[in-house]
Amino acid sequence: MKSVWTTHELTADGTRRDALGRRVAQGELIRLVRGMYSPATPLDAREAHLRLLAAQLSCLGPDAVASHASAASLHGLPVQTNLLGRAWVTRTAGSHGRTTTSLQQTSAALLPDELTTIEGIATTTAARTAADLATTASYPWAVAAWDALLHLTLATPDEAKQAAARLGRRRGARGARASLAFADHRAESVLESISRVQISRLGLPPPVLQHPIYLDGTLVARSDFGWPEFNLVGEADGLHKYADQAFDSRTGAEVIRDEKRREELIREAGWHICRWDWSTAHQLPALDKRIRAGLRHGAELRPVCRRPDVGDTDNARLRGDGVRPESA
């Protein structure tokens, strides 16, 4: 079904132009931009954004290339919802029109190896997109973009570094390079990426990502985060975690049953489990309290081994001495 119609297409059968306004008011049509409409069908944020992008590109010149949040949506990189209200394009002709409430335009030169096409739309490559996005997104979401880029193998680490280096001294470039330095291809979700940033801000011991859990020599689970020295695993429970596990035809009840059994095996293996969700991850004091309690509890299950690389600083962190949460 066609997703974007022009005024001319909607009035080709003799329909009066003023009738379009009534159809918008009645909720039958959505006016995307001047002269461009779409059927008022329910769409998620990404789909609605791509519909807006298609409408905007149809009104722009051939030098307009989808970039930043729009290119990220095409590549499947995570984007903050507040960046999806506008279509993001880069104009390569050296000048561009004004930015509006539904269109963000940037003027920049793009090298041939920074351009690609997705679904017939000219767009920046995944590496260039992550770099551009990291200059506009918040630090946690910039890390999430780089993490996803590397985890999905949309670019190599060297390609990511090159894209960040090409930012030069433009606004946001320093933050983009800092977020890339913190990136880790092992992160499997936005929540894991944001949680890593928050854990670092809190000064907590750095976790091992995708930590394997063995019971009697058999791998029974792989946790989002692991603190082996404190006998603790951390699980970041996003909204789609259980739905994402249901691709093997299991029912929702079966997925929950299997997850419960998985948790039982982790505990049977002698580990303590600490869980948090989106809300907790975005509240530093709450996340700090939960993980710190988990570290204490996990350490009580099996005494922490004294190792040369686990010194008094780690023990002080475990007790909660001298650690002040930063602002989010």
C-alpha positions in Angstrom: 0.0 0.0 0.0 1.3 3.4 -1.0 2.4 5.3 2.1 2.8 8.9 0.8 0.5 10.7 -1.6 0.7 14.1 -3.1 -2.1 16.6 -3.3 -2.2 16.1 -7.1 -2.6 12.3 -6.6 -5.4 12.7 -4.1 -7.4 15.2 -6.3 -6.8 13.5 -9.7 -10.3 12.0 -9.5 -11.9 15.4 -9.2 -11.8 15.6 -5.4 -11.7 19.2 -4.2 -8.6 20.3 -2.4 -10.6 21.6 0.6 -11.9 18.1 1.1 -8.4 17.0 2.0 -8.5 19.2 5.1 -11.7 17.6 6.2 -10.2 14.1 5.8 -7.3 15.2 7.9 -9.6 16.6 10.6 -11.6 13.4 10.6 -8.5 11.3 11.1 -8.5 9.6 7.8 -5.3 11.3 6.5 -2.2 12.7 8.0 -0.6 15.9 6.5 3.2 15.2 6.6 4.4 18.3 4.9 2.9 20.8 2.5 1.3 18.9 -0.4 2.2 15.5 1.0 -0.3 13.2 2.8 -0.4 9.7 4.2 -3.1 7.3 5.4 -3.7 7.5 9.1 -2.5 4.0 9.9 -0.9 3.2 13.2 2.9 3.0 12.9 5.7 2.7 15.4 8.2 5.5 15.9 10.7 4.2 13.3 8.1 3.5 10.7 6.5 6.9 11.2 9.9 8.6 10.9 10.7 6.8 7.6 7.3 7.9 6.3 8.2 11.5 7.1 11.6 11.1 5.6 10.1 9.8 2.3 7.8 12.9 2.2 10.6 15.3 2.9 13.0 13.8 0.3 10.3 14.0 -2.4 10.3 17.8 -1.8 14.1 18.2 -1.9 16.7 18.3 -4.6 18.8 15.3 -5.7 21.7 16.3 -3.5 19.7 15.5 -0.3 21.0 12.4 1.5 19.4 10.8 4.5 21.8 11.1 7.5 22.0 11.2 11.3 18.9 9.9 12.9 17.2 9.2 9.6 20.1 7.1 8.2 20.3 5.4 11.6 16.7 4.3 11.2 17.4 2.9 7.8 20.5 1.0 9.0 18.7 -0.3 12.1 20.8 1.6 14.6 19.2 2.7 17.9 18.0 6.3 18.0 16.5 8.4 20.8 12.8 9.0 20.2 13.1 12.7 20.5 15.3 12.8 17.4 12.7 11.1 15.3 10.3 14.0 15.0 12.3 15.5 12.2 13.7 14.0 9.0 17.5 14.4 8.9 19.3 15.1 5.6 22.7 16.2 4.5 22.9 18.4 1.4 26.1 18.0 -0.6 25.6 20.9 -3.0 27.2 23.4 -0.6 24.0 25.1 0.5 20.7 24.1 1.9 17.3 25.4 2.8 16.0 26.3 6.2 15.5 23.8 9.1 11.9 23.4 10.1 10.0 21.6 12.9 9.9 18.4 10.7 13.2 18.8 8.8 16.8 19.1 9.9 19.2 20.0 7.2 23.0 20.0 7.3 25.5 21.0 4.6 28.6 18.8 4.3 30.8 17.2 1.7 30.4 13.4 1.6 33.1 11.1 0.1 32.0 8.3 -2.3 32.8 5.7 0.4 30.5 7.5 2.8 27.4 7.0 0.6 25.1 4.0 0.0 21.5 3.2 -0.9 18.9 1.5 1.3 15.4 0.8 0.0 16.1 3.1 -2.9 17.0 6.0 -0.6 20.5 7.6 -0.8 21.9 7.6 2.6 25.2 7.8 4.5 27.0 4.6 5.3 26.6 2.9 8.6 30.0 4.1 10.0 29.4 7.7 8.8 25.9 7.5 10.2 27.0 6.4 13.6 29.6 9.2 13.7 27.1 11.8 12.7 24.5 10.5 15.2 27.1 10.5 18.0 27.6 14.2 17.5 23.9 14.9 18.2 22.8 12.2 20.6 23.4 12.1 24.3 26.5 10.3 25.4 24.7 7.0 26.5 22.8 6.8 23.2 26.0 7.6 21.2 27.6 4.6 22.9 24.5 2.5 22.1 24.9 3.5 18.4 28.5 2.5 18.2 27.8 -0.7 20.2 25.1 -1.7 17.7 27.2 -0.7 14.7 30.0 -3.1 15.9 27.7 -5.8 17.3 25.7 -6.0 14.0 29.0 -5.9 12.0 27.7 -3.1 10.0 31.3 -1.7 10.0 34.7 -2.8 11.2 36.4 -1.2 14.2 38.8 0.5 11.8 36.0 1.8 9.7 34.3 3.2 12.8 37.6 4.9 13.9 38.1 6.4 10.5 34.5 7.8 10.5 35.1 9.4 13.9 38.4 10.8 12.8 36.8 12.4 9.7 34.6 14.5 12.0 37.6 16.7 12.5 36.9 19.6 14.9 33.2 19.9 14.1 30.7 20.4 17.0 30.2 17.2 19.0 33.3 15.5 17.4 35.1 15.1 20.7 32.1 13.5 22.4 31.6 11.2 19.4 35.2 10.0 19.6 34.9 9.5 23.4 31.8 7.4 23.0 33.5 5.3 20.4 36.4 4.7 22.8 33.9 3.3 25.3 32.0 1.1 22.7 31.9 -2.7 23.0 30.7 -5.0 20.3 29.5 -7.5 22.9 26.6 -5.3 24.1 23.4 -6.8 22.6 20.8 -4.1 23.4 20.4 -0.4 24.0 19.6 -1.0 27.7 22.9 -2.9 28.0 24.8 -0.1 26.5 23.2 2.6 28.6 23.7 0.4 31.7 27.4 0.2 31.0 27.6 3.9 30.8 25.8 4.3 34.1 27.9 1.7 35.8 31.0 3.5 34.8 29.6 6.8 36.0 28.9 5.3 39.4 32.5 4.1 39.7 31.4 0.5 40.2 33.7 -2.4 39.3 33.5 -2.9 35.5 31.5 -6.0 34.6 32.3 -8.7 32.0 29.8 -8.6 29.2 28.0 -11.8 28.1 29.5 -13.7 31.0 29.2 -17.5 30.7 27.7 -19.4 33.6 28.6 -23.1 34.0 27.0 -25.8 36.2 28.9 -29.0 36.6 31.0 -28.1 33.5 27.9 -27.4 31.3 27.1 -23.9 30.0 23.7 -23.1 31.4 23.4 -19.4 30.7 25.2 -16.3 29.4 24.4 -13.2 31.5 24.3 -9.6 30.3 26.9 -8.6 32.9 29.1 -10.6 35.2 31.2 -9.7 38.3 33.1 -13.0 38.8 35.1 -11.6 41.8 31.8 -10.8 43.6 29.9 -13.8 42.4 27.2 -11.6 40.8 25.5 -11.6 37.4 23.5 -8.6 36.2 20.5 -8.8 33.9 19.1 -5.7 32.1 15.5 -6.5 31.3 14.3 -4.4 28.4 10.7 -4.2 27.2 11.3 -6.6 24.3 13.6 -9.1 26.1 11.0 -11.9 26.3 9.4 -11.2 22.9 12.8 -11.4 21.3 13.3 -14.9 22.6 10.1 -16.2 21.1 11.3 -16.6 17.5 11.5 -20.4 18.0 7.6 -20.7 18.2 7.5 -20.8 22.0 4.4 -19.3 23.6 4.8 -16.4 26.0 4.2 -18.8 28.9 6.9 -21.1 27.7 9.4 -18.3 27.3 8.7 -17.2 30.9 8.9 -20.8 32.1 12.3 -21.3 30.4 13.6 -18.0 31.8 12.6 -19.0 35.3 14.4 -22.4 34.8 17.5 -20.5 33.5 17.5 -18.3 36.6 17.2 -21.4 38.8 20.3 -22.9 37.1 22.2 -19.7 37.6 21.5 -19.7 41.3 22.2 -23.4 41.5 25.6 -22.7 40.0 26.2 -20.5 43.0 25.6 -17.0 41.6 23.5 -14.2 42.9 21.3 -12.3 40.3 20.7 -8.6 40.1 18.0 -7.3 37.7 17.1 -3.8 36.6 14.9 -2.3 33.9 14.8 0.9 31.9 13.4 3.0 34.7 16.1 1.9 37.2 18.9 2.3 34.6 18.0 6.0 34.1 18.0 6.7 37.9 21.6 6.6 39.0 21.0 6.4 42.8 18.5 3.5 42.3 20.9 1.6 40.0 23.8 2.3 42.3 21.9 0.9 45.3 20.7 -2.2 43.5 24.0 -3.2 42.0 25.9 -2.4 45.2 23.5 -4.6 47.2 24.0 -7.3 44.7 27.8 -7.1 45.0 27.6 -7.5 48.7 25.1 -10.4 48.5 27.0 -12.2 45.8 30.2 -11.9 47.8 28.6 -13.4 50.8 27.6 -16.5 48.8 31.3 -17.3 48.2 34.1 -15.3 49.8 35.9 -13.0 47.5 39.3 -14.4 46.6 42.2 -12.2 47.4 44.0 -11.6 44.1 46.9 -9.2 43.3 44.6 -7.4 40.8 41.7 -7.0 43.3 42.9 -4.4 45.8 41.6 -2.1 48.5 40.0 0.2 46.0 37.6 -2.6 44.8 36.9 -3.6 48.4 36.1 0.0 49.2 33.7 0.2 46.3 32.0 -3.0 47.5 31.4 -1.4 50.9 30.3 1.9 49.2 33.1 4.1 50.6 33.7 7.3 48.8 31.6 6.8 45.7 29.3 9.6 44.7 26.9 9.2 41.8 27.3 11.6 39.0 24.4 13.4 37.5 22.8 11.6 34.5 
